[in-house]
Amino acid sequence: MHSSPSKDLTELTTERLVLRTWTAAEALTALDCEDSSRPADWAADFPSEGDGVIVSLLGDNPAWLGMYGHRLIIERDSGLVVGSIGLFWPPAEGALELGYGVVASRRGRGYATEATRALADFALAAPGVHTVTAGVELSNPASVRVLEKAGFERYDTTPAEGATGTARFRATRHNLGK
């Protein structure tokens, strides 16, 4: 898989996707999105609940709108926004958290894996970043597979009492280079 950044680093292009930073206007639209106000280039089921949560936090985290922040996942063939992926910038002791989501209508196509690998590669090339981490609930085996296929390795599993456990994954320059 190959990804390439645009000259201004606001877009990453993979085989099937474009990962582009959110604009402030898109974030505002996502906060108040109803079917009648949905932009024509957004999939019918975008934004998802998770996208709404991230967008609601952008005001308190302006760096998330920058090149090392959150991005829209766009199908190259259709031009439709089908999800979002992001880095929770700035890094803490050289580590960054990554989160992602693809709308239900586009799941099962490998988009989350493709986007995760591209954004992790991009993040690991940033100054001062040596590790990208992600957490996932064990009740979500599809998300576990995304991280495994993207080259992340599991380093911790936490069982939870009365609820699902979580697993922590990480990618470094070393294990993504395998």
Order of alpha helices (4+ residues) and beta strands (2+ residues): beta-beta-beta-alpha-alpha-beta-beta-beta-alpha-beta-alpha-beta-beta-alpha
